[in-house]
């Protein structure tokens, strides 16, 4: 029936569509009126057509319905953190991330009563110790987030020094067959999506260059890389960013003979979150989590609406977890795999992000590689330039955060509600390189409002 129906209509090319649009515009310029010029250097058109693509679309190798809801727990007290994890699992968490501050934490006690065969566990260590990692149970469902370059980029220093850090890193990878790239740092500091993808690739390439001559072919196939990624509210672009990251990683890992499958762990960005009209943060994180699901995230750790100014609390964490549960179990996000596949707009964005990121990656490698560019400050400079452009758009009102620079409530009072400091903290210490600093768009405006309360 459908063939008979559609055979009655002639195919219309993209050229014919554009001509029709130009006629309907009645002399108004098509490019000025309907083209959206983005900071990514990607121009968004009013429509996309099949004849603009030379090759058929390849299906994604991920399943959007299988994303896991993650609960992140900072371990200040082992028994309390263990109880918190068990409670979170009973309330819908499907995987747990433990943030371990010191070597005094007993992972055996931390995992008591948790079936990690059914609930994957991630350990994020705030220190570097292969001896400590040996004390953690060996299990394919337990991963260790080891990222010495990410630590250097964020703090400006190695844990100890470049030689010792790499030796420790090597030992941990051999023990766990896993490591991590914290790409979220670049997003939260103001990098464009193209920069985020290129830096993730160059960051990973440093590890591959180091591990390639050390690991056997079998070990390389068994290593699992986890990307820690932050997503913002540019809905379709963020979907495309995650899809592009998988494509780029697959190409890079294939060249070295490493496992071409990666894990992508997503958290909503802090960059657009606010302390005033804080309930709006729930709307932002909801759309960001939707982008993460449709983009093929392996797991998602939602950001509590009050995480900027409140200490960890049961209510905020429950709401954040329930947002994901509603998406998964009541909004049918667990029913369809790869719904973005074949969408002309998203496929076009994915291809363009891949091409532009690959071009920047090649430039980084041609100029000494990621570590070299960090050392001379090129990466930091480029991120600052992008962040400044984004900040100017916010300050001028072109980038809108409702309740903050658009329709603010002058009666809002926050000074008495600040349990933690919500702004960039300065700690003048000697560093090997200039650290990459995360900063929210609304910080300066919020500080001015707090002074005037």
N, C-alpha and C positions, 0 to 999 in steps of 0.2 A: 504493500500500500504506500509506504513512504517513498519508494523508488518512483512509483507512478506519479505521486503528488509533486515531488521535487523535479521530475523531468519536465514538468510544465513551465519551469522557471529557468531562464538562461543564467549562466554564471556571470557574476559581476566582478571585474578585476579591481584591485586596489586603486589603480589609476582612474577608473570610472567613478569610484566612490569619492575620491578626492575632487574630481571635477564637479560632481554633484554638490559637494559641500561648499566649494568655492562659489558656485552659482547662488546657493542659498545664503551665503554671507553678504551678497549684494555689495561687493566692492571692499568690504573689510578685509584686512590682511590676514590670511590663513595662519602664517607663522606667528604673528604677534598675538592673535586672538586664541588660538587653539593648541599651540605647542607649549608645554610646560618645561621650562629650563631648570634643571636640578643642579645642586652643588656637586653631584657625582659626575657631572659632565655627560649625563645621559638625558637626551631630550625625549620627553614623553609625548607621543602623538595621540590624537583623538580616537584613532581606531587602528587595529592591526589586522592583517589579512594573510591567508595561507600562502599566497603567491610571493610573499616577501621572504620566505624561508627556502633555502636551497636544498636542505636535507630533511628527512623525516625525523620527528622527535623520538629520542630514545627514552624508554620508560625508566623511571627512577628505581633504584634498587633498595628503597626504604619503604616502610609501611607506617603511614601517619597514625594508624589506629593503635599501634603498639607502643606509643610514647609512654614513659613512666613518670609518675608524680613523685618528685623528690622532696624530702625534708632535710634541710641543712641545720646541723646542730653544732654550736661551739662548745667544746668540752671544757668547762670550768670545774666541773665536779663529776667524777666518773659515774657514781651511782645515780645521781639525778639525770645525767645525760642518757644513761641506759634506760631509765624509766620513761624519759621523754620520748626516746626512739620507739619503744614498745607501744606507748600510747599513740604516737603518730601513725604507726603501722595499723593499729586497730581502727584508726579514724580515716584511713584511705591512702596513706603514703605507701608507695610501692618500691621505693629505694631510699636509702639514708646516706647522707654525706656527713661524716664526722670531721670537724676541724680540730686538729690536735695541736695545742700550743707548745707543749714540752714533752720531753722523753719520760716524764714521771707518770704519764697516763698509761694505764694497763689496758691494752686492747682486749685481753681475755675477759676482764671484768666488764668492759664496755659492751661486748657482744653477748653477754650472758642472757639467755632466754630469747635471743634473736635467731631465727632460722635463715641464715644467709644463703641457703640453697634456693629459697623462694624470694628472698628480699636482697637484691644486690647492695653491697656496701662500698662506699668510696671513702678513702681516708685522705684528707688534705692536711699534710704535715707542714707546720710553720717553721720547721727546722730541717736539716739534711743529715740523715744518719742511716746508712745501710744496715748497721747493727740493730737499730730499732726495728727496721722493716723485717728483719729475720724473726722478730717476736710475733709478727702478725700472721694469723693462720693463712696457709697457702690454699687458695680456692679460686676457681675461675670467676666466681661471683664477687670477689673482693679485689678492688683496684686501688692503686696508690697514685695520687696526683703529684708527680715529680716534675717540676719545671724550673730548672736553675736559671735559664735565660729570662723567664718571666719574672723571677725574683730580682735579677739584676736590673731589668727594665723598670720595675716598680720602685725598688729601694735605692738604686744607684750603686749597689755593692753586691758582690758575690756573697754566698753564705760564709765562705772562708777565703778562697782564692780560686782562680780559674782552673788550676791543675787539680786541686783537691776536689772541687765541686764536680768536675767532669769524671773523676775516678769514682766518686760516690754515686753519681748519676748512672754510670756504666754498671756498677754493682747492683743497684736497685732495679734497673731494667732487666738484667740477667736473672734476678730473683723473681720479679713479678711479671715480666713480659708486658709491661705497660708503662706509659708516661703521658704527660699532659702538656698542652699548650694553652696558656691563659690569654686568649684573644680578647676577652672582655675588657682588659685594661685599656686597649687602644680605643674601643668604642666609648668607654666612659670618660676618656680624656679628650674626646672630640674629633677623632679620626673619621674620615669619610668611609663609606662602605668599600670603596675600591682600595683604600689604604688598609682597612681592616683585613681584607682578603689577601692582599699582597704581603702584608706583614705576617699574617698567619702562615702563609706559604714559605716565606723566607725564614721565619722563626723555626718552622719544622725542618727546613732544609739544613739548618745548622746541626740539628740532631742527627739527621740522616747521614750527613757528611762524616760525623764523628763515629756513628755506630756501624756504618757500612763495612769498613774493613775489620771490625771486631766480631760482629755476630755472624753465625753460620746462616746459610740460606734457609734452613728450617726454622731457626730462631726468628729470623726477620719476618717470616710468614706468620709466626705466632704472636708477634708484638701487636698490641692494640693501643692506638693513640686516641686520646680523648681531647676534643677541643672544648674549652670553656668559653662560651659566646654570650654576649649581651645583645638584645634586640630592642629597637625603639619602635615608635608608633607609625613609621612610614610603611604601612601595612604590606603592600605588594612587593615593595623593594626588599623588605626584610625576609619575606618568603623566598624571593629570588636569591638573596644573599646566602642563606643556608644551603640552598640547592647548588649554588655556584661553589661554595666551600667544598662540598662533597666531590664535585666534578674536578676541581683543581687538585684536591688531595689525591684523588684516584690517579690522575695523570702523573703527579710527582712521585707517589709511592711506587707506581708501576715501573718507573725508570730505575729505581734502586732495588726493586725486588721485594719491597716490604708489603705487608698485609694492606690491600687496597681498601678495606672497609675501616671506617673510623666511627667513633662515638661522638655525638655532638650534644653536650650538656648546656642547656640554655637558661639564662636568668634575665628577666626584664632589666633594662638599663636604669641606672640611677640618674642619668644626665638630665632627664626631663621631669624628674619627680620634685615635689614641692612640699614645704611644711605648712603653707597657708592653703586653705581649701583642700585639705589633705585627702578627703574622700574621693576627689577626682583621680587620685593615684590608682584607685581600684579600677576605674574605667580604662586608664592607660595600660595597666598591667594585663587587663583582660584581652584587649586587642593585641598586645604584644605576645601573650601566650598563644593566641589564635594563630598569629604569624609563625610562631615556633612550631606548632603542631603541623600546620600545612606545609611548612618548609622541610619537615622531616627530622625534627629533633628526636634524639634518643631518650632524653629525660629533660624535665623542666622543673626548676626550683623557682617557685613564684616569690615575688618580693612583697612583703607585708606593707599595707598602705601606710603604716606609721613607723616603718623601720628607720626613717631618717632621724627621728627625734625621740623615739621610745626605745627602751631596752627590750630585748626579746620578751614577748608576752604571749600567753596562751590564746587570747582573743585574736590578736593580729595574725598569728600564725595559722589559726583555724580558718579564718576568713580567706587567707591566701591559698591554703590547701583546698578549701571548698570551691574557690573559683575554678580550679583545675578539675575538681570532681564534677562540677556542673557542666563544664565543657565536654568532659569525657563521657559522662553517663546520662546527661539530660539534653545535650545539644548535638548528639549524633556524631561527634568527632571521633568516636571509636568504631564507626561503621564503614568508612570509606578509606581506602589506601590510595595515596598519591593523587588527591583530587586536583592538584595544580598541574599535573601532567597534561600537555597538549593545549593549555591556555595560551593563546598567541602572545598576549601581553606579558605574562610571567615568563614564558619561554624566551621572549625577546630580551627582557631584563636580565635573565640568567646568563644568556649568551654575551650580552654587552658587559656585564660585571666581570665575567670570566676573562674576556678579551682585555679589558682595561687593567684588571688586577695582574694578569700574566705579563702585560707590558711593563708595569711597574716592578714586578718581581724580577724580571730580566735586567732591568736597570739597576736594582739593588745588587744583584749578583755580579753584574759587570763592574760595579764600583766597590768590590771587596766583600760583599755579603752583609747579612743582618747585624752580626756582632760588630763588624767594622763600622757600619753606619751608625750604630748606637754609640760607639766609642767617640766618634767625631761629632756627634750631636745632630746628624742629618735627620734621623727618624723623629727625634724630639722636635726639631724645628718645623718639619712638615706637619706634624700633628698640631702644633701650636698655631700654625697658619690656618689650618682647617677649623680649629676650635674658635679662633678669633672671628672668622667669617660667620660661623654659626651663632656666636655670641652677639655679633652686630645685628644679625637678622632678628634675634630675640629682643635686643635692646630697642630696635626700631619698630617692633610690633609686627614684623612680617612673619616671624615664627611665633605662634600663639600658644601660651599655656593658660588655659581657662582658670580663673580665680587668682591668677598671679599677675600677668601683664595684660590680661583682658578680663573685664568684669570682676575685678577684685572686690571682696567684701570688706569695706573699711572698718567694720565692727569686729573683724577677726582679731583675736588676741592669742598669741602663741608663746610669749615669753615665759609664762609659768608652766608650760607643758613640756619644756625641753629637758628630757632626762639625759640625753647625750648630745654632744656638740655636732650640729648638722653641716658644718662648713669645713673647708680644707684646713687641715692642721699643719702648721709650719713647725718643723723640728730641725733647726740648723745643725747638721752634722756633716762631717767630711765624707764625700762620696767619690767613688771611682769615675762614675759618669753622671750626667744630669738625669735624675729620675723622671719618669713620665707620671705626671700628676693628674689624677681623676678630679673633675670639677663639674658641678651641676650648673645649668644655665641660669637658674634663678637665685644663685647665692648672693650676689651683690644687692639685688633688689630686696631680698628677704632681710639682709642685715640692716638695710636702711629702714625697713618697716619696723623691725624689732626695736631699733633705737628710738623710734617715734611713738611707740606704744605708751 
